[in-house]
Amino acid sequence: MNQTMRPRRNPLLQAEDLPSGETVVVRPQDGQAVVLNTMGGVVWDLCDGRHAVEDIAAFICSQLRGAALESVTRDVQALTQQLVVAGLVEDVDSCGKQPSTR
């Protein structure tokens, strides 16, 4: 995956933050829901098309003392790739084309 990906949430989705810290993302067209843990919810919130994957990882590292940027970046890349495959986010740099999943 391109490390300069700038993920943007699918605007057709609805999301709700739960008291547990989890975030539920629902696709209204089919009622399918995805539950993101607390950190996944932070990534989701930052998928606004302005933040690159590295920006998201750097923010998370700034909030977690001792977190290794390289490791967090890999985790954010993996999560955003899963969200792309699920149709929940897209790469704004792909001009509407889905990035390669290879």
C-alpha positions in Angstrom: 0.0 0.0 0.0 1.1 3.5 -0.7 2.4 5.1 2.5 1.2 8.5 1.4 -2.4 7.4 1.3 -4.8 10.0 2.7 -7.9 8.0 3.7 -11.3 9.6 3.7 -14.4 8.1 5.3 -17.2 7.0 3.0 -19.8 9.8 3.4 -22.7 7.4 3.1 -21.8 5.7 6.4 -23.1 6.5 9.8 -20.9 6.2 12.9 -21.6 6.3 16.6 -19.1 6.4 19.5 -20.1 4.0 22.3 -19.5 4.7 26.0 -17.1 1.8 26.0 -14.8 3.8 23.7 -15.6 1.6 20.6 -17.0 3.1 17.4 -19.8 1.4 15.4 -19.8 2.2 11.7 -23.0 1.3 9.8 -23.7 1.0 6.1 -27.3 2.2 5.9 -27.8 0.6 2.5 -27.4 -3.0 3.9 -27.4 -2.5 7.7 -23.9 -4.1 7.9 -22.0 -2.8 10.9 -18.3 -2.8 11.8 -17.1 -2.2 15.4 -13.8 -0.5 15.9 -11.9 -0.6 19.1 -10.8 2.7 20.8 -7.7 3.1 18.7 -9.6 2.1 15.5 -12.1 4.9 16.4 -9.2 7.4 16.6 -8.0 6.3 13.2 -11.6 6.5 11.9 -12.0 10.0 13.2 -8.8 11.1 11.4 -9.8 9.5 8.1 -10.9 12.9 6.8 -8.9 13.0 3.5 -6.5 15.6 4.9 -4.4 13.4 7.1 -1.9 10.9 5.6 -1.4 7.5 7.2 1.9 8.8 8.6 0.1 11.8 10.1 -2.4 9.6 11.8 0.3 7.3 13.2 2.3 10.4 14.4 -0.8 11.7 16.3 -1.3 8.3 17.9 2.4 8.2 19.0 2.1 11.7 20.5 -0.8 10.4 22.7 0.9 7.1 23.7 4.2 7.4 25.5 6.7 4.9 24.4 4.9 3.9 21.2 7.2 3.2 18.3 6.3 5.2 15.3 7.3 2.4 12.9 5.1 -0.1 14.6 2.2 2.3 14.9 2.5 3.3 11.2 2.3 -0.4 10.2 -0.8 -0.9 12.3 -2.5 2.2 10.9 -1.6 1.1 7.4 -3.1 -2.4 8.0 -6.2 -1.0 9.5 -6.8 1.6 6.8 -6.2 -1.1 4.1 -8.9 -3.2 5.8 -11.2 -0.3 5.8 -10.6 0.3 2.1 -11.3 -3.3 1.3 -14.5 -3.1 3.3 -15.5 0.0 1.4 -15.5 2.2 4.5 -12.8 4.5 3.4 -11.1 5.5 0.2 -7.8 7.1 -0.7 -8.4 10.7 -1.8 -5.2 10.5 -3.9 -6.6 7.7 -6.0 -9.1 10.1 -7.7 -12.0 7.9 -6.9 -10.2 4.7 -8.0 -9.8 2.1 -5.3 -6.1 1.6 -4.4 -4.6 -1.8 -5.2 -5.1 -4.3 -2.4 -1.9 -6.2 -3.4 
